[in-house]
Amino acid sequence: MPVLWFCIVAVMIAMYVVLDGFDLGAGIVSLLIARTDEEKRTVLKTIGPVWDGNEVWLLAGGGVLYFAFPSLYAASFSGFYLPLMMVLWLLILRGCAIEFRNHLDSPTWTPLWDITFGGASALLAIFFGAALGNVVRGVPFDEGGEFFLPLWTNFRTGPETGVLDWYTIVVAVFALAALSLHGALWVNLKTEGELQRRCQVMARIALGVVGGLMVVTTVVTFQIQPQILRSFSAQPWGFVFPALALGSAGAIAWFLARRQEMAAFLSSCAFLIGMLTSAAFGVFPYVLPSNTNPALGLTVYNAAAADYGLRVGLWWWIPGMLLVAAYHVYVYRTFAGKVSVGENGH
């Protein structure tokens, strides 16, 4: 049961990154290529009906984490207290920017929320990337199974590291580039005209950056976390996950060149899933490794709740996820197609 719930949590996190990832990417896109007020409103309208529903996966993932791996939840929420509070404020500010932007017609009000929307989206992409980097690198657990990380120390990967070091910054920049690409492909799918053309240009540039950073991140990750090499050496079938990411990156380039918008966006979804599942497979059986003493790390076995509770929880999780899936199918089918800004535009 603990292994099953590890897979469930990994899938839910991947779903959040794929769905809310294009929301965050759209915010970054709005800073870089949306030039007029109409274009900024168009970008907002591409995510307007779905952005809050996409964040359900973050709430659900946190709830499942608390239920299935309470030790991990307790340790991580205390150890990462400062960055978690920053992420919470960024989520609040981003939601306020989306909802408040058009409440007043003012030369200062509207640009303020435009910058807040784009800036919060970019910072969230960076923080989520750094969070993944911390999970892969590991944290300095003490003998009591606790840790605390400042935001940064000396930017080195050692026992005195912070949330930000050179490795987690590399992963954070990679996440920023990947979500920028994802957002550009989403806006490209949902828009037409000059804005769509600029999205295509941005997507091609971002794809090149992502390709280079993917190589760098992979190389340094194998150096930072030996467990990943052991996992792939022991179970070579796991190479299907990085193969998915690599193949999907190539597919993005192929479909972009042929202007197949939906196929390019779905390939981006597959790329993100491939990268995240590669990381999850690589660190398994750890859910949060220790970078000081491997024996102190949290695994799927010593961090999981009791088997009885996990079995009962599964029967509640299944209908809950079916409802969420049905909601998403309805919303995305209802608001499918290109967007335009009219009197009722966002």
C-alpha distance (Angstrom), angle and dihedral (degrees) to the residues before:
residue distance angle dihedral
M1 . . .
P2 3.83 . .
V3 3.82 90.4 .
L4 3.81 90.9 49.5
W5 3.80 91.1 51.4
F6 3.80 90.3 47.3
C7 3.81 87.6 57.0
I8 3.81 91.3 46.2
V9 3.81 92.5 51.8
A10 3.81 90.9 46.8
V11 3.82 91.1 51.4
M12 3.82 92.4 47.9
I13 3.80 92.2 50.1
A14 3.80 89.5 48.1
M15 3.81 90.4 50.7
Y16 3.79 90.4 51.2
V17 3.80 92.4 50.2
V18 3.81 92.4 47.6
L19 3.81 95.8 46.4
D20 3.79 104.2 33.5
G21 3.80 88.0 32.7
F22 3.79 92.5 74.4
D23 3.83 88.6 47.5
L24 3.80 89.3 56.0
G25 3.79 90.5 42.7
A26 3.81 90.5 51.8
G27 3.80 88.3 55.4
I28 3.80 90.7 53.0
V29 3.81 89.5 46.3
S30 3.80 90.3 53.0
L31 3.81 89.4 59.5
L32 3.78 95.9 47.4
I33 3.80 109.0 36.9
A34 3.84 110.1 9.6
R35 3.81 102.0 95.1
T36 3.79 107.7 165.2
D37 3.77 130.3 50.9
E38 3.79 90.0 -110.8
E39 3.80 91.5 53.6
K40 3.80 91.8 49.0
R41 3.79 90.1 50.6
T42 3.80 89.6 48.2
V43 3.81 91.3 54.3
L44 3.79 89.7 49.7
K45 3.78 91.1 49.3
T46 3.81 91.6 54.8
I47 3.82 88.6 65.7
G48 3.82 100.5 24.0
P49 3.84 97.7 100.5
V50 3.81 96.1 41.3
W51 3.80 113.3 30.0
D52 3.81 97.1 89.2
G53 3.80 92.2 44.8
N54 3.80 90.1 51.5
E55 3.80 90.2 57.6
V56 3.81 89.2 60.9
W57 3.80 85.7 82.5
L58 3.80 90.3 61.0
L59 3.79 92.3 51.4
A60 3.79 92.6 43.2
G61 3.79 91.7 47.0
G62 3.80 91.0 51.5
G63 3.80 90.6 48.8
V64 3.80 92.8 49.5
L65 3.81 90.2 47.2
Y66 3.80 90.1 53.5
F67 3.79 91.9 48.0
A68 3.81 100.7 41.4
F69 3.83 102.0 33.4
P70 3.81 107.5 23.7
S71 3.81 93.8 163.9
L72 3.80 90.7 55.7
Y73 3.80 91.4 46.6
A74 3.80 92.7 50.2
A75 3.81 95.5 45.3
S76 3.79 96.9 44.0
F77 3.80 96.8 44.5
S78 3.79 91.6 52.7
G79 3.81 96.2 39.1
F80 3.81 94.4 46.4
Y81 3.81 95.1 38.0
L82 3.82 97.7 130.4
P83 3.83 98.5 46.8
L84 3.82 90.7 43.2
M85 3.80 90.2 55.7
M86 3.80 89.4 48.9
V87 3.81 91.0 50.9
L88 3.80 89.9 49.5
W89 3.80 91.7 53.1
L90 3.78 91.9 46.5
L91 3.82 90.6 52.3
I92 3.80 89.9 49.9
L93 3.81 93.5 47.7
R94 3.78 92.1 47.1
G95 3.81 91.9 51.2
C96 3.81 90.7 47.5
A97 3.81 90.5 50.4
I98 3.81 92.1 53.5
E99 3.80 94.0 47.1
F100 3.83 101.0 36.3
R101 3.81 101.5 41.4
N102 3.79 97.2 92.3
H103 3.80 98.7 36.2
L104 3.81 91.9 95.9
D105 3.80 132.0 29.8
S106 3.79 99.1 -138.6
P107 3.83 135.1 137.8
T108 3.82 89.5 -130.4
W109 3.82 103.2 33.3
T110 3.80 98.4 56.7
P111 3.84 98.2 44.9
L112 3.81 89.6 46.7
W113 3.81 92.1 59.0
D114 3.82 92.0 40.6
I115 3.80 90.0 57.9
T116 3.80 91.1 43.0
F117 3.80 91.6 51.6
G118 3.80 94.7 48.7
G119 3.81 95.8 38.5
A120 3.81 94.6 47.9
S121 3.81 90.3 47.6
A122 3.81 91.9 52.1
L123 3.81 93.3 45.6
L124 3.80 91.6 48.7
A125 3.81 90.2 52.9
I126 3.81 88.9 50.9
F127 3.81 94.1 47.2
F128 3.80 93.6 46.8
G129 3.80 89.5 50.1
A130 3.80 90.9 49.4
A131 3.81 89.3 49.1
L132 3.80 90.4 55.1
G133 3.79 89.2 48.0
N134 3.82 90.3 53.6
V135 3.80 91.9 50.5
V136 3.81 91.9 50.8
R137 3.82 95.5 42.2
G138 3.80 95.4 43.5
V139 3.80 132.8 -133.3
P140 3.83 132.8 -103.4
F141 3.82 101.5 -97.8
D142 3.80 116.1 -171.6
E143 3.80 125.5 -144.2
G144 3.81 90.1 -87.0
G145 3.80 92.2 58.6
E146 3.81 94.1 -108.1
F147 3.78 135.5 115.9
F148 3.78 140.6 173.2
L149 3.79 125.7 -156.3
P150 3.80 125.5 -163.7
L151 3.77 116.5 -144.7
W152 3.82 89.8 -99.2
T153 3.80 141.1 -18.8
N154 3.81 119.9 173.8
F155 3.85 96.8 -23.6
R156 3.82 90.9 -115.3
T157 3.80 126.6 126.9
G158 3.78 102.0 -119.5
P159 3.79 141.8 100.9
E160 3.81 90.6 -68.1
T161 3.79 95.1 50.8
G162 3.80 126.6 132.1
V163 3.78 133.1 -144.7
L164 3.79 87.1 -84.9
D165 3.80 119.6 52.0
W166 3.79 131.1 142.0
Y167 3.82 92.4 -83.1
T168 3.81 97.8 47.8
I169 3.82 89.0 45.7
V170 3.82 89.5 55.5
V171 3.82 90.0 51.2
A172 3.83 90.5 45.2
V173 3.81 92.3 53.4
F174 3.81 89.5 47.0
A175 3.82 89.8 52.0
L176 3.81 90.8 48.9
A177 3.80 91.2 52.2
A178 3.82 93.7 44.4
L179 3.81 93.9 50.1
S180 3.81 91.0 44.4
L181 3.81 87.5 55.9
H182 3.81 90.8 45.7
G183 3.80 92.2 50.3
A184 3.79 93.5 46.0
L185 3.81 90.3 53.0
W186 3.82 90.7 49.1
V187 3.82 93.7 50.5
N188 3.81 88.4 44.3
L189 3.81 88.0 55.0
K190 3.80 93.9 49.2
T191 3.83 103.3 40.3
E192 3.78 142.2 56.5
G193 3.78 139.0 -154.6
E194 3.79 127.2 22.9
L195 3.80 94.6 -14.1
Q196 3.80 90.5 55.3
R197 3.80 91.2 48.1
R198 3.80 91.4 53.7
C199 3.80 89.4 47.8
Q200 3.79 89.7 56.0
V201 3.80 91.4 50.9
M202 3.80 91.2 48.1
A203 3.81 91.4 47.6
R204 3.82 91.6 54.1
I205 3.80 91.7 49.4
A206 3.81 92.3 45.2
L207 3.81 91.1 48.6
G208 3.79 90.6 56.5
V209 3.81 91.0 49.3
V210 3.81 91.4 46.8
G211 3.80 91.3 50.4
G212 3.79 92.7 53.3
L213 3.79 94.1 43.8
M214 3.81 91.3 47.4
V215 3.80 89.8 60.9
V216 3.81 93.2 45.7
T217 3.80 93.4 45.7
T218 3.81 92.9 48.4
V219 3.81 93.3 50.7
V220 3.81 95.8 47.9
T221 3.81 92.3 42.6
F222 3.80 91.7 59.2
Q223 3.80 87.8 51.1
I224 3.81 95.6 47.0
Q225 3.82 99.2 43.8
P226 3.85 115.7 36.8
Q227 3.82 90.6 -176.2
I228 3.80 90.0 74.0
L229 3.79 93.5 59.8
R230 3.81 90.1 46.7
S231 3.81 91.6 51.4
F232 3.79 95.1 50.7
S233 3.82 92.4 42.4
A234 3.80 92.5 51.1
Q235 3.82 94.5 45.5
P236 3.80 110.9 26.1
W237 3.81 91.7 179.4
G238 3.80 85.4 77.5
F239 3.80 88.8 75.9
V240 3.80 85.6 82.5
F241 3.83 87.5 81.4
P242 3.82 98.5 56.7
A243 3.82 87.6 39.2
L244 3.81 87.8 57.6
A245 3.80 90.6 51.6
L246 3.81 93.6 46.8
G247 3.79 93.9 45.7
S248 3.79 91.6 46.9
A249 3.81 91.6 52.4
G250 3.79 88.7 54.7
A251 3.79 90.5 46.7
I252 3.82 90.8 53.8
A253 3.81 90.1 56.7
W254 3.83 91.4 45.6
F255 3.80 95.6 50.1
L256 3.81 94.0 40.7
A257 3.80 90.1 56.2
R258 3.81 89.4 51.8
R259 3.84 93.6 42.6
Q260 3.78 92.9 -122.6
E261 3.79 94.7 154.0
M262 3.79 101.9 -176.4
A263 3.81 93.7 44.4
A264 3.82 90.9 50.1
F265 3.81 91.9 50.7
L266 3.82 93.2 47.0
S267 3.80 88.9 49.5
S268 3.80 88.1 55.0
C269 3.82 88.9 52.3
A270 3.81 89.4 52.0
F271 3.82 90.7 47.8
L272 3.82 92.4 55.2
I273 3.80 91.4 45.8
G274 3.81 90.4 49.5
M275 3.81 93.2 51.2
L276 3.82 94.4 46.2
T277 3.80 95.1 45.5
S278 3.82 89.2 48.2
A279 3.80 89.2 56.3
A280 3.81 92.7 45.6
F281 3.81 92.4 48.5
G282 3.79 91.4 46.1
V283 3.82 97.1 54.0
F284 3.82 95.0 40.3
P285 3.03 127.9 152.4
Y286 3.81 85.7 30.5
V287 3.76 120.8 79.7
L288 3.81 90.8 -177.6
P289 3.81 116.6 7.0
S290 3.79 125.8 -153.2
N291 3.79 116.6 -121.3
T292 3.82 92.2 -159.7
N293 3.81 105.7 43.4
P294 3.84 118.2 7.7
A295 3.81 90.3 -152.3
L296 3.81 90.1 65.8
G297 3.81 94.7 56.8
L298 3.80 122.8 111.2
T299 3.80 114.9 -111.9
V300 3.79 133.4 -173.7
Y301 3.79 87.2 -98.5
N302 3.81 104.7 47.5
A303 3.82 94.9 37.2
A304 3.83 98.9 45.9
A305 3.78 127.8 101.7
A306 3.81 121.1 -115.6
D307 3.81 116.4 -64.0
Y308 3.81 92.8 -118.3
G309 3.78 92.2 56.7
L310 3.80 91.5 46.3
R311 3.82 91.4 52.4
V312 3.80 93.0 48.9
G313 3.80 91.3 45.2
L314 3.77 91.0 54.2
W315 3.82 91.0 62.8
W316 3.81 89.7 54.5
W317 3.79 94.2 42.8
I318 3.82 95.2 55.3
P319 3.85 98.3 59.6
G320 3.80 90.4 39.4
M321 3.80 92.0 55.9
L322 3.80 91.2 44.6
L323 3.81 88.7 57.4
V324 3.79 91.5 48.0
A325 3.81 90.9 48.6
A326 3.81 91.8 49.1
Y327 3.81 90.7 50.1
H328 3.80 91.9 51.2
V329 3.80 93.1 47.7
Y330 3.81 90.5 51.2
V331 3.81 95.1 46.9
Y332 3.79 96.4 45.0
R333 3.80 92.3 46.3
T334 3.80 91.9 47.6
F335 3.80 94.4 50.6
A336 3.80 98.0 35.9
G337 3.79 120.3 135.2
K338 3.78 135.8 39.9
V339 3.79 122.0 -30.1
S340 3.76 129.7 -135.0
V341 3.78 132.4 -175.7
G342 3.78 114.5 -120.1
E343 3.75 133.5 147.3
N344 3.77 90.6 -57.0
G345 3.81 94.9 43.5
H346 3.75 120.9 133.0
